[in-house]
Amino acid sequence: MTTVVPTSEEDPVLSVVRFTAELSWADAGPEVSEPQVNRLCVEAQQCMIDGRWLELASLMLTSVDLIFSKASEKDLECILTVVCNLVKKPENPDQVHEMADYISSKVAQQTHDKPALRVKILFNLYNLLENPYCRFVVYMKALNVAVSGKVTEHVIPSLKNVDSFLREWNLGVKDQRELFLTISNVLKENKSYVKDSFKFLTRYLATFSGEDAHDMNEAKEEAVQAIVDFVKAPDMFQCDLLDMPAVAQLANDANHALVYQLLKIFLTQRLDAYLDFQAANSSLLKSYGLVHEDCIDKMKLLSLVDLASSESGQVPYSLIKDTLQIDGDEVESWVVKAITARLIDCKIDQMNEIVIVRRGTERVFGLHQWEILRTKLATWRTNIANVISSVQANKITEDGTQGMQGLMIR
């Protein structure tokens, strides 16, 4: 049985082969270029007849860097759209995966040259694929091009769908780590997404367990970076880093133990502990780009939050003054700062010089905090049950009284 494959000059694949070949041999003169162009077109025709789609893609992308440098963006997009559509040709999923990986790798080269267009082409390729893991591979290439080419604004809108992507892709732990870390780097390029970058960095660190000793060793630098990012951020006051195995390993690390100690101070201690630490390790703070004055301001707020959660709902001005090491006339302004940052919900009693706290933010939400929440919920459930019982008892009494009144009327 003979397979008929259209191979006329009108075929878009052959048109692209001819166009790119002429572009590649343009400087060689017609005597040299024409035979080469014809040879490549014949070779492309044979690949199509034989169904050698990966070889055809390779033939079309041999001079991809030259094409990017010489062709217009409109021509480039057209050329690469035709190439990307080749992934629809093979029926074997392994061949599709191999082609997608090859094409995306070629497009992802030389990211300094037209990076935004490269990202667009990779997203087009992504949408042509049906295999979930192939999509993941191409998406990762797009993220890396965006970071290297400094065009992260082109991929950030897609990040809101990451959780649905994860369900679709069904990734293993190592691929999840690569994804979370890359997304964190994408978001770090934009100051508006500092919190989101930190969130994905913590998701990366959370994938490590105590059993992953070898892998955790590779995460040390990221663990240090997460600590520095948390300490440096003026509007982050709570995190789960302290008990993560990937972060906790720093406590016994000769090079990073002090950084872990700093995190512990910010999450469990007060201003005086930070000042003692800074006095002994000022050069360490500077080496990580931490500004002492900014750290003091953050520790004052965290110390105030700690007071709010440990003083049975009422905090005297004098205690705030001593703990934050401030003048008496500054107490109310710091309380207002804490309220504005939504760290505490309270009322200021100026007459009695106390702060009446209704709610305070926990810096760490670990096992102890869960136990407290469990106790509160149990108490709440008991109180609700008592109220329901009381209402039902009153209703029975009321119904009985009304019944007696009815009998008396008769």
C-alpha positions in Angstrom: 0.0 0.0 0.0 1.4 3.4 -1.0 1.1 6.4 1.2 0.6 9.6 -0.7 2.0 12.7 1.0 1.5 16.1 -0.6 4.9 17.6 -1.3 4.2 20.5 -3.6 5.9 23.8 -3.3 2.7 25.1 -1.7 3.2 22.8 1.3 3.9 25.1 4.3 6.6 22.7 5.6 8.5 22.8 2.3 8.0 26.6 2.0 9.6 27.0 5.5 12.5 24.7 4.5 13.1 26.6 1.3 12.9 30.0 3.1 15.3 29.0 5.9 17.7 27.3 3.5 17.9 30.4 1.3 18.4 32.6 4.4 21.2 30.3 5.6 23.0 30.3 2.2 22.3 33.8 1.2 25.9 35.0 1.4 27.3 32.0 -0.6 26.2 33.2 -4.0 23.6 31.5 -6.3 26.1 28.8 -7.7 26.6 27.5 -4.2 23.3 28.3 -2.6 20.8 26.8 -5.1 22.2 23.3 -5.1 22.2 23.4 -1.2 18.7 24.7 -1.0 17.4 22.1 -3.5 19.2 19.3 -1.6 17.6 20.4 1.7 14.1 20.5 0.1 14.5 17.0 -1.3 15.7 15.7 2.0 12.7 17.3 3.7 10.4 15.7 1.2 11.9 12.3 1.9 11.5 12.8 5.7 7.8 13.6 5.1 7.3 10.5 3.0 9.0 8.3 5.5 7.3 9.8 8.5 10.7 10.8 10.0 9.2 13.9 11.8 12.0 14.4 14.4 14.6 14.5 11.6 12.4 16.9 9.7 12.2 19.2 12.7 15.9 18.9 13.2 16.5 19.8 9.5 14.2 22.9 9.9 15.9 24.1 13.1 19.5 23.5 12.1 20.1 27.2 11.7 17.6 28.4 14.2 20.0 31.0 15.7 20.7 32.5 12.3 17.0 32.6 11.6 16.3 34.5 14.8 19.0 37.0 14.0 18.0 37.6 10.3 14.3 37.0 9.9 11.6 39.5 10.9 9.4 38.7 13.9 6.4 38.0 11.7 8.4 35.5 9.6 9.9 33.9 12.7 6.5 33.4 14.2 5.2 31.9 11.0 8.2 29.6 10.6 8.2 28.3 14.2 4.4 27.8 14.1 4.8 25.5 11.2 7.7 23.7 13.0 5.7 23.4 16.2 2.7 21.8 14.4 4.9 18.9 13.5 4.3 17.5 17.0 0.8 16.6 15.8 2.2 14.2 13.2 3.6 11.2 15.2 1.2 8.7 16.7 3.8 7.4 19.2 3.6 9.4 22.5 7.4 8.8 23.1 8.1 10.4 19.7 5.9 13.3 20.5 7.7 13.8 23.8 11.1 13.6 22.0 10.0 16.2 19.4 8.5 18.6 22.0 11.7 18.4 24.0 13.9 19.0 20.9 11.8 21.9 19.5 11.5 23.6 22.9 15.2 23.3 23.6 16.0 24.9 20.2 13.6 27.7 20.8 14.9 28.3 24.3 18.5 28.9 23.1 20.1 32.3 23.1 17.5 33.9 25.4 18.9 37.4 25.0 17.6 37.5 21.4 13.9 38.1 21.1 13.0 36.4 24.4 9.4 37.6 24.4 8.8 36.0 21.1 10.5 32.7 22.3 8.1 32.6 25.2 5.1 33.1 22.9 6.3 30.3 20.6 6.8 28.0 23.6 3.2 28.7 24.8 1.9 28.0 21.3 3.8 24.7 21.4 2.3 23.9 24.9 -1.2 24.4 23.6 -0.6 21.9 20.7 0.4 19.1 23.1 -2.0 16.7 24.8 0.4 14.7 27.0 0.5 16.3 30.5 4.2 15.7 31.1 5.2 17.1 27.7 3.3 20.2 28.6 5.2 20.5 31.9 8.6 20.2 30.0 7.7 22.9 27.6 6.2 25.2 30.3 9.4 24.9 32.3 11.4 26.0 29.2 9.1 29.0 28.9 9.7 30.0 32.5 13.4 29.7 32.2 13.5 31.8 29.0 11.4 34.4 30.8 13.9 34.6 33.7 17.0 34.6 31.5 15.6 37.0 29.0 14.1 39.3 31.7 10.6 39.1 30.3 8.9 37.5 33.2 5.8 39.7 32.7 4.9 37.4 29.8 4.6 34.3 32.0 3.3 35.8 35.3 -0.4 35.7 34.3 -0.2 32.0 33.8 1.0 31.4 37.3 -2.4 31.8 38.8 -3.2 28.4 37.2 -0.3 26.6 38.8 -2.4 24.5 41.2 -4.7 23.3 38.4 -1.5 22.6 36.3 -0.2 20.5 39.1 -3.4 18.4 39.2 -3.2 17.9 35.4 0.6 17.2 35.2 0.6 14.8 38.2 4.3 15.5 38.9 6.7 13.6 41.1 8.5 15.4 44.0 11.6 16.3 42.1 9.7 17.9 39.2 7.5 19.8 41.8 10.7 21.1 43.4 12.0 22.3 40.0 8.7 24.0 39.2 8.3 25.8 42.6 11.9 27.0 42.6 11.7 28.3 39.0 8.4 30.1 39.7 10.0 31.7 42.8 12.8 33.0 40.6 10.3 34.3 38.0 8.4 36.3 40.6 11.5 37.5 42.3 12.3 39.6 39.2 9.3 41.8 40.0 9.2 43.7 43.3 5.4 43.6 43.2 5.5 39.8 43.7 7.9 39.5 46.6 5.4 37.7 48.8 4.4 35.3 46.1 8.0 34.5 45.4 8.5 33.7 49.1 5.4 31.6 49.0 6.7 29.4 46.2 10.2 29.2 47.8 8.6 27.9 51.0 6.5 25.4 48.9 9.8 24.2 47.4 11.4 23.8 50.9 8.3 22.0 52.2 8.8 19.2 49.7 11.8 17.9 51.7 11.4 15.5 54.6 13.9 14.4 57.2 14.5 11.3 55.2 15.9 13.3 52.2 19.3 13.9 53.8 21.2 14.0 50.5 18.6 16.1 48.7 18.2 18.5 51.6 21.9 19.3 51.4 21.3 20.7 48.0 18.5 23.0 49.4 20.7 24.8 51.9 21.3 27.9 49.8 17.5 28.2 49.1 16.8 27.7 52.9 19.2 30.6 53.7 17.6 32.7 51.0 14.1 32.1 52.4 15.3 33.2 55.9 16.9 36.3 54.5 13.8 37.1 52.4 11.5 36.7 55.5 13.7 38.9 57.7 14.1 41.5 55.1 10.4 41.8 54.1 8.8 44.7 56.1 5.3 43.3 55.7 5.8 39.5 56.4 5.4 38.6 60.1 4.4 34.9 60.0 6.0 31.8 58.3 6.3 28.1 58.7 10.1 27.9 58.0 11.3 27.1 61.5 10.2 23.4 61.6 10.8 22.6 58.0 13.6 19.9 57.8 15.3 21.7 54.9 15.6 24.8 57.1 16.1 23.1 60.4 19.2 21.4 59.0 20.9 24.8 59.1 20.9 24.7 62.9 23.8 22.3 62.9 25.6 23.6 59.8 28.9 25.3 60.5 28.4 27.9 57.8 24.7 28.7 58.3 23.9 28.1 62.0 23.8 31.8 62.7 21.2 32.5 60.0 19.0 29.9 61.5 19.5 31.5 64.9 18.4 34.8 63.4 15.2 33.2 62.1 14.5 31.7 65.5 14.9 35.2 67.1 12.4 36.7 64.6 9.8 34.0 65.1 10.1 33.2 68.9 11.9 36.0 70.7 11.8 39.7 71.4 13.8 42.9 70.5 16.4 42.4 73.3 17.5 39.0 71.8 17.9 40.6 68.4 20.0 43.5 69.7 22.3 41.0 71.5 22.6 39.0 68.3 23.3 42.0 66.1 26.0 43.3 68.5 27.9 40.0 68.1 27.2 39.5 64.3 26.8 42.8 62.6 29.0 41.8 59.7 26.9 38.7 59.1 23.7 40.9 58.7 25.5 43.2 56.3 26.7 40.3 54.2 23.1 39.3 53.6 22.0 42.8 52.8 20.0 43.2 56.0 19.6 46.8 57.3 19.9 47.0 61.1 17.4 49.8 61.4 14.8 47.9 59.4 15.3 44.8 61.4 14.8 46.8 64.6 11.5 48.2 63.4 10.3 44.7 62.4 11.4 43.2 65.7 9.5 45.9 67.6 6.3 45.0 65.9 6.9 41.3 66.4 7.7 41.9 70.1 4.5 43.8 70.5 2.6 40.9 68.9 4.3 38.5 71.3 3.2 40.7 74.3 -0.4 40.8 73.0 -0.5 37.0 72.9 1.1 36.4 76.3 -0.3 39.0 78.6 -3.9 37.6 79.0 -5.5 40.3 76.9 -4.3 43.4 78.7 -0.8 44.9 78.1 0.3 47.9 80.2 1.9 50.9 78.4 5.0 50.5 80.7 5.6 46.9 79.5 5.3 47.9 75.9 7.7 50.8 76.6 10.3 48.6 78.2 10.0 45.7 75.7 10.2 47.9 72.6 12.8 50.1 74.3 11.0 53.3 73.3 9.8 56.5 75.0 6.4 56.6 76.7 4.9 58.9 74.1 5.8 56.4 71.3 3.7 53.6 72.7 0.4 54.5 71.1 2.0 55.1 67.7 3.6 51.6 67.7 0.3 50.0 68.7 -1.4 51.9 65.8 1.3 50.5 63.5 0.6 47.0 64.6 -3.1 47.5 64.1 -2.5 48.9 60.6 -0.4 45.9 59.7 -3.3 43.7 61.0 -1.1 42.1 63.5 -3.4 42.8 66.5 -7.0 43.7 67.0 -7.2 45.8 70.2 -8.5 48.9 72.0 -6.3 51.6 73.5 -7.4 52.6 77.0 -5.6 55.9 77.4 -7.0 56.7 80.8 -5.6 53.5 82.4 -2.7 53.3 80.0 -3.4 49.7 78.9 -4.0 48.0 75.6 -6.9 45.6 75.6 -6.2 42.9 73.0 -9.0 41.0 71.3 -6.8 39.1 68.8 -3.1 38.7 68.0 -1.3 37.1 65.0 0.8 34.1 65.8 4.3 34.3 64.3 4.6 30.6 64.1 1.6 28.3 63.6 2.9 24.9 64.6 1.8 22.0 66.8 1.4 24.1 69.9 -0.9 26.6 68.1 -3.0 23.8 66.7 -3.5 22.4 70.2 -4.6 25.8 71.4 -7.0 26.1 68.5 -8.3 22.6 69.2 -9.0 23.5 72.8 -10.8 26.7 71.8 -12.9 24.8 69.3 -13.8 22.2 71.9 -14.8 25.0 74.3 -16.8 26.7 71.6 -18.6 23.4 70.7 -19.5 22.8 74.4 -20.8 26.4 74.7 -23.0 26.0 71.6 -24.3 22.7 72.9 -25.2 24.3 76.2 -27.0 27.2 74.4 -29.0 24.8 72.2 -30.0 22.7 75.3 -31.1 25.8 77.1 -33.1 27.0 74.1 -34.8 23.6 73.8 -35.5 23.5 77.5 -37.1 26.9 77.4 -39.2 26.0 74.4 -40.5 22.9 76.2 -41.4 24.9 79.2 -43.0 27.6 77.1 -45.0 25.0 75.1 -46.1 23.3 78.4 -47.2 26.7 79.9 -49.2 27.5 76.8 -50.9 24.1 77.0 -52.0 24.6 80.6 -53.4 28.1 79.7 -55.4 26.5 76.9 -57.0 24.0 79.4 -57.8 26.8 81.9 -59.6 28.8 79.1 -61.7 25.8 78.2 
